[in-house]
Amino acid sequence: MSSYAQVYGDWQKDPEAFWGQAAKAVDWIDAPNKIFDSTQGPYGRWFPDATCNTCYNVLDRHVQNGRGDQDAIIYDSPVTNTKRKLTYAQVLDDVSALAAVLQDFGVQKGDRVIVYMPMIPEALIGMYACARIGAVHSVVFGGFAAKELATRIDDAKPKLVLTTSCGIEPGRVVAYKPLLDEAIRLSSSKPEKVILFAREQAKADMIEGRDYDWSSLVEAAKKAGKRAECVTVKATDPLYILYTSGTTGIPKGVVRDNGGHMVALTWTMKNLYGINPGEVFWSASDVGWVVGHSYIVYGPLLHGATTIVYEGKPIGTPDAGAFWRVIEEYKAVALFTAPTAFRAIRKEDPDATFLQKYSTKTLRTLFLAGERADPDTVAWAEKVLGVPVVDHWWQTETGWGIVGNPVGLGLLPIKHGSPTVPMPGYDVQIVDEAAKPLPNGQMGSIVIKLPLPPGCLPTLWQNDCRMKESYLEEFPGFYKTADAGFKDEDGYLFIMGRTDDIINVAGHRLSTGGMEEVLASHPAVAECAVIGIKDELKGEQPCGFVVLKSGVTQSPLEVEKEIVALVRNKIGPVAAFKIAITVNRLPKTRSGKILRGTMKKIADGDEWSTPATIDDPAILDEIAAALGSKGI
């Protein structure tokens, strides 16, 4: 039996008592007397009178409590053929030495530090070092274009940049230093220093007086016995800024505070993910994204677990068995990844033949998030892995799951297509344009009643006005998620897409997510995307793009005809679904989100530019050509 209903009810009855109790899992310098202050910030602040240090909770306390010899970070890099294990004691030593170096360069509490690094342990060490001395880190996804990096430098105004000579993608080396140098040239706010971790795959040109070698500085600090102690910060002080991806103009800097962040993440590790201290938790994301921040860098170590830093892909490094190898080798008990990863594995290896080479017996749960998990992919993963596949839904802004299936409280029945139910802290409602609640089964805007729980963004970096305008004004008293969906009679939430992805066909509001579900159910389809394209008569008409599985013998034309018939049959003529286009691949961000908005602009003939987050810009030309072949 799940204790979810009781726990959620406890939170509803007395939110402050609930979070006050959860806060006891954190080691405070000054424990909170006041749990919530509604007068601070755009909607209130959590633990306003408490003081703490996040790095202390991530490292020092575990070393003091006997976990010094336990692995904290496992680094596995198939792209460089490198494996390393770092214990809690080793990470603490590296972090406190680097933190002393930062202090020597004049970095103080409240100063910003940009971290521009790939999936290597040093990225985590850099983030912890900032947290140790109260500096605010802002991780920019490694390899981001110079112009995008420059806009973030100008907004955060960092004193210093932590970087590396390169990132490594399958088949190519991405030199970071020229991109960073160009970004600094373009920015009006110039960082004073750059500390660069040299990798053997690329040499970096260093600028005298500004650029310094990471390894030499840390080694010198250790030899001199220099170690930085933890600096006391307020619970409400910022831990980091994370810029939302794909922004144009001035990016939105999501702020995460120290206290609420620790309380929320610590609560989720046991209650949502069902992880015990000492176990190996693997989030196959990237430190540049929110999932990486929450569940590679901070969550597992706050809880005394072991985290895996994986520098590779689900396929091609070297094959579709890569994930199974990592699970077997490190005895991971849970894997958290994006549905895209499993669609890629399934496309490459539909019968999961690679899985037979490995044992995944330690794996208890697969967690999916980052985009909608189509029921077909979930069913395939359940079948091949034989473990619960738990979809859950959250955003960069919230930092942790809004809606999920709380494994630690006892698994609730899984419904394919639903991330299950709201977590404590989140009063999720479905409303119309006038913020009036809608009945079960009716689709509308998904909103969260204020205040947001601990761990969510208190504001945007130095911009309360934009915070209110972006998230709080449209539906007074609520946070706007910009997602659309409905609840069923059991209170399960179904996310059907961004509100922008609801298309209006001759006055009917239709969900592209619902259509994608139908497309994905076709046995030849590996992945798909549906967009609404301009239509003079109907306003919009749906257009479906499909990628076929490896080894499909049917002709693309045949599959396209069957898909059109399938949508007509499952959703009805109201969908007016007539255009299906087979493509070799879909344009995605590096985190695996399909760039539907850009695809729509191409189809509509609107002006478009290549998103900074795109994995391979050449795919957009392929999409344009495929549309052209259909006369669009």
N, C-alpha and C positions, 0 to 999 in steps of 0.2 A: 504493500500500500504506500502511496506517495503522501508525504506530509505537506505537499505544496499548498493545498487549500488552507490549512491551519496557519502556515507561515505567512502566506499572503494576507490572510485575515488579520494576523497579529500586526503586520505593517499598516494595514488600513485603519485599524483601531487606534494605533498610537505610533505614527511615523518616527517621532523623535526618540521614543523609548527603543524602537526597533534599531535605529541607526546608532543610538548610544550604546546599545548592547554589542552591535557589530564592531564598533570602534575599539572594544576591549582587546581585539586580536592584534591591534597595532601597538608598538612601543612608542609612547609619546614622551616628549621632554616635559611638557606641561599638558596633562590630560584635559580634554574639553569639559568645561562646566556647562557651557551653553552649546546645545546641539545645532540649532538653526537660528539665523537672524534674518528675518524677512525684510529688514530695512536696508540691507547692504546689496549693492550690485543691481543688475536689471530685474532679478526675481528673488534674491536672497542668497545667503552664503552659509555653507556647512562648517561646523566646528570653529567659529570665528575667534574664540579666545585660546585655542590650543596652539602649541608649538611642537615641532617634530623635525626629523630628517629622513627623507625617503631612502637615501643610500644606506643609512644605519639599519633600516628595516630590511633592506634587500640583502645586505652582506654582514655587517658587524655582529648583529645579534645572533645570527646563525653560527658564526665562527665561535662566539662566546658560549653558545649553547651546545657545542659538540658536533656541529656539522662541517667543521673546517676541512676535513678530508673527503667530504662527499663531493661528487661532480656537481658543479653549478652550471657550467656551459659545456655542451658537446658540439664541436665544430666539425661538420662533414661537408667537404667540397669536392664533388666529383669533377667539377670543371678544372680544378688544379691538382686533383688526386692527393688531397691533403686531409688528414684527420687529426684532431687535437681534443684533449679533454682538460678542462681547467677546474680545479676544485674551488670551493668557496674561499679558502685561505689564499690561494693563488690570485683569484680575481680581486680580492680585497687588497692584496699587496700591490698589484698593477694599478688599481683604481686610485689608491691613496697616494701612490707616487706620481701618477699623471695629474691628480688634483693639486699636488704641491707645485708641479710645473706650471699649471694654469695660474695658480696664485702668484708665482714668481713673475709671470707675464702681466700681472696686474688685474686678473679677472677676479671680481668680487661678487658678493651676494647681489642678485638682481641683474647683473650683466648678462647679455645674451651671447651664446656660442652656437654657430651653425655647425652641424655635423653632416658632412657630405660624403657618405661612405656606403660601400656595398655590404653584402652579408658575410662579414668577418667578425670575430669576437671583439676586435678593437672598436667597432661601432658601439657595442654595448658598454665596453670599458669607458669610452668617451662620454656616453650619456650618464653613467653612474658617477663619473668624476665631476661632471657639472652639478649633479644633484647633491654630491657630497659637500660642495662649497657654496651651495645656494645659487649657483648660476642657472640661467634658464636656457635649456637646449632647444634648438629647433632643427630637427632632422629634415634634410631635403633629399628626396630619393636619389640615390647615386646615379650619375649619368644624365640627370635632368639637363635640358638645354640651358646654355649660358643666360639667355634672356629671362627664362623662368627663375633661375637661381638669383639673378640680379634683382628681380622684383621682391623676392623674399628677403634678400640682404637689405634692401632699402626699407622694408617694413619693420624688420626685427632690429636693424642697426647693431649687428653683432660686434663685439670687441675682438673676437678671434674666430678662426675657422679650423675645424678638425677635418682632415681629409686623407685620402690615400692616392697612390699614383694611378691606380686603375681599378675598374670593375671587369669581371669576366663573364661574358655571355657565351653560350655554346657556339664555338667556331669563330669568336672574335673577342678582341681585347678592347675595352673602352677606356681611353686615356682620360682621366678626370682633371688633371692639372691644367691642360689648355682650356677646358671648359670653365674651370674656376677662375683662372687668370682673366679670361674674357668677361666673365660675370662681374668680377671686381672692377674691371675697366669700365663696364657699362653702368655700374651702380654709383650713386652720388654719396652713399654712406660707405666709406672704405674701412674694412676690418684692419686692425693694426697688425695682427700677426696671423700666420698660417702654420699649423703643425701638421706635417705630412707623414703618414705611415707608408714607407716604401715597400712595394711588392715587386718580386723579381720579374713579373711578366711585363712591366713597363717602367722605364726610367723617367723621372720627372725633372724638369729644369727648375732649379730653385733660385728665387730672387733674394739676393743678399740683403740682410737686415730685416727682411719680412718673413721669409720662409725658413722653417726649422725642421730637422729630422726627429720624428716621434721617438724612435727606438733609442737614439743617442741621448735625448733629453731624459727619458724615463730611466735609462741605465745609470746616468750621472746622478739623478735624484736618489736612486736606490743606494748607490755607493756612498753618497753623502749622508745617508740616513734620513732623508727628507720624506716625511709622510704628512699629508694633510688630515687634520681631524675633521669630524662632521660639524658643519656650521648649523646653528639653530635657525630655523625659518618658521614663519607662521603657517598654520595649516592652510590659510587662504592665499599664501604666496604662490606664484606660478612655478610649476615644475618644468613645464615645456610649452612650446607653441608648435602646433602642427597645422601647416597650411593645407586647405582643402584642395584636392587635385583638380586639374582642368579648369581652374579659374582664369578669367580674363581680367585685364586691368589690375587693380590692387587686389591681391589674393586675400581670402578670409583666414585670419590666423586664429585657429581654435585654441583656446587656453585651457590647460589642465592644472588644477591646483594640487598641492602636496597632500593635504590631509584626506579630503574626500576621495581622491584617487586611490590612496592606499586602502581605505576602508572598503570601498566598492570592489576593488580587484581581489582583495583577500577573501571577502565574502563569496565571490563567484568561484574561486578555485575549488573549494570544497562543495558548495551548495549547487552551483550550476554545472560544473565540469566533473564533479565526483573524484577529484584528485587528492591523494594523501601526500604529506611531506615525504620527501625521499624518492618519490616516483618520477618517471621520465615523461614529460609532457612535450608534445611536438606540435608547434604551430608552423605550418609550411607557408609562411607569408614572407614579408620583407620588413626590415626595421623602418623603412620609409613610409609605411602605411600605419594606420591606427591599430590594426590587428597585431602588427609587429611590436608596436609600443606596449600594448596592453598584455599580450600573451606570448611574446618571445622575450622581451626585455624585463618587464616589471612583474606581472602576475605570478609566474612560476617561482621566481626567487623570493618574492614577498612571502610566499607560502612554504618555502623550504624545499621546493621540488627542483628537478633538473630540467633545463631547457635545451632544445636542439637548435643550433644555427646551421641551416642547410643552404649551401651555395650551389644550387642546381635547379633543375626543372622536373616536373612529373614525368616527362618523356624526353628522350634524346640525350640524357646524361646518365647512363648511355642508352637506356631503353625504357619501355613502359613498366618495368619492374623496379624502377628506382625507389619509389615510396615503400614497396614491400621490403626491400633490402634494409632501408634505414630503420623501419619498425623492428625487424628481426634483430639487427645488429645491436641496437641500443635498448631493446626491450621496452619500447614506448607503449604506454597504456592508453593513450588517447592521441588522435591526430585531428588537427583543426586545419581545414584548408577551404579553398573556394570551389564551388561546384564545377567551375571551368576546368580545374585540374582533373577532376574525375571524368568529365566529358572527353578531355584529351586522352586520358588513359584508355577509356572505353573505345574511342575512335581507333586508336592504335592497336588495341588488343581486346576486341569485343568479347572473346571467350575467357579472358583473364588467364591465359596460359602461363604468363610470367609468374603469377601468384603461386603456381605449383612448385616453383624453385625455392620458395621461402616459407618460413613459419611466421605467421602473424598472431600466434596464440596469446601473446601478452596484451594485444589490443582489445580494449573493452568497448570503446566508443569512437565513432567517427563524427566529428562536428563540422557542419558546413555553414558558411556565411559569406557576405561580401556582395552577393547578388541572389536573385531568386533561384532556389533549388527546385528544378523541375521534377515532378514525381517520377518520371522515367529514369532519370539519373540516380535518384535516391533508391528506387527499387533495384536497380542494377548493383549499386554499391552494397545494399543489404544482402543481396543474393550471393555475391562473390566473397564478401568479408564475413558474413554470418554474425555481425554485431549490430546494435542499434545505430542507425544513421540519424543524427539529431541536427535538424536545420535550426538555426536561430538568426534573429534579425537585430541589427544595430547599426549605428552610424559613426562616422568620424567624430561628430559632435558629442555623442553620448559616451564613447570610450569603452562601453561594455554592453551586454545584451539587454535590449528593451524587452524582447519577447523570446522565449526559449522553452526548452524542456529540461527541468532541473534534475539532472541525473543524481546529484548528491542527496536530493530530498526524496528520491524515488521516481523512476521514470513514469511519465503519464503516457497513455496510449498515443501512438504516433499516427498522425493523419498526413498522408502525402500531400504536399502542396502548402502545408501550414507550418510555420515555425513554432506553433503551439500557443502558449499563453504568456501574458505579461509577467515580468519578474517583479518582486517587491520593489517599491520605489516608483513604479510606472503605472499611472492610471491612464490606460490607453483607450481612446474613444474614437468612434467613426462619426463624422459630422458632415453636414452639407455646407454650401458656400456661406450661409448665415451663421455658422457654428452651432446649428441645431442638431442634436443627436439623431442618428438614423437607426431604423430597426435592424435586427439581425438579418443577414443575407443581402442587405442593400449596400452597394459600393459607394464609398465617399472618401473624404480626406481623412487620413489618420493623424490624430493629434494626441498630445500628452498633457494632462492637466498639470499646471504648475503648483508647487515648485518641482523642478527636475531633481532626481536623487543625487547623493554624493557620487563623484566620479564624472558627472556630465560637465559640459563646458559652463563655467560661471559667466563667461563673456567672450568677446573676440578681442584680440590683442589691441589694447589702447583704443577701443572703439565700441563703447556701450551703445551708442546710437545705432550703429550698423547691426549690432546684435539684436536690438529691439525690432528694427526694421526688417531684418532678414527672417527672424524666427518667431517673434512674439506679437506683432501688430495685427496680422491678418485674422487671427482667431484669438480675441482677447481672453486672457486667463489660461491660454494653452501655448504649448510649444508646437510649431508647425514642422512636421517631419518631411513634408513635400512628397510623401508616398500616399498611394491610394490603395484601398482594399476594403475588406468587410470582415465581420465576425459571424461565426455560425452559432447555433443554439447552445453549444457547449462552451462558448466564450473563446474558442480558438480563432486566432487571427489569420487571415489570408492576405498576403501582400501581393497586389496584382501589378505593381510597377510604380514608377515615379508618376506624380500627377501629370507631368508632361507626356507620359506614355499612354494616357487614356485618350483614345481617338474618338472623334465625333463623326460617325457615318450616318448621314441623312437624319441627324437629330438623335441617334442612338449612341449613348456613351458606352464604348466597348474597351475592354482591357487587352492590351497587346500581350500581357502575361498569360491570359487565358488562352489566346490563340497559340502562343508559343508552346503551351502545354500540349495542345492537340498536335502540332507539328512534330514535337519531340516524341510523341507516342508512335510515330511511323517507324517500323523496324529498320528502315534504311538510313534514318537520320541520326547523325552523331551530335550535332548542335544546330541551333537556329536562332533567328532574331526576327521579330516583326516590328515594322514601323508603319506609321500612317503617313501617306503621301498626299499632296494636294490634289483635289479633284473638283472641277468646276461645278459638277452637278450635285455631288453628295457632300462636298466640303472636304472630306478626307476619304481615302480608301486604303485598306490594309495591304501591305506588301511583305511577303515572307521570304527570308533568305535561309537556305538550308545548306549545311555541310554534310556530305554523305560519309558513312562509315567505310573503313578500309575493306576492300574485298566485295563491295556491293556490285552485283552483276546487272541489276536493272539499269536502263538508260536514265540519265537525268530528266529527260522529258517525261518519261513514264512516271517517275517519282513525283515530279511536279504536278502532274494531272491527278495522281492519287491523293496528294496533299490537299489540293483544292477541294476535291470531293469529300475528304475527311473533315475539313473545317465546316463545309456546308452541312454535313451530316451531324456533327457534334455541336456546333454553335448555331447553325441555321442560316438561311438566306440573308438574314438581317446583317450578318457580318460582311456581306458583299465581297467575300474573299476570292479574288480571281488571279492574283499575281503571285506565283511562287518562282523563285530564282535559285538555281543551284550554283554555289560558289565553292572555291577550294578552301577558303578560310574567311573568318570574320575579323574585322578590325577591333582590337582590344587595347585596353590600358595595360601597363606592365603588371598590374595586380589582377588582370583577367576579366575586367568589366568590359562588356561589349559597348562600343561607342555608337549607340543607336541615334543619338542626337546629330552626330556628324553625318551618318548614313542618310538621315532624313533630309538634311540640308543639300546633300549631293543630289538626292532623288527629286527634290523640289526645285532644283536649279538656283537655290539661294547661295549667297556668298558664304564660303566656309574657309577655315584655316586648319592646318594640321594640329590636333591637340598635343600639348607638351608631353602628355603621359602615354602617348601611343607606343605600342611595342614595335610595330613595323609600318612606317608611313606608306610603303609601296602597296599595302592592302587597299588603301582608299582608291587608288587608280583602278585596281581590279574590280572594286565595287562599282565604280563609275562605268567601267567597260561592260560589266554584267547588266547594269540597268540599261545602258545604250543598246545592248543586244536585244532587249525586249521593247525597244522604242520609247524608253522613259528618259 
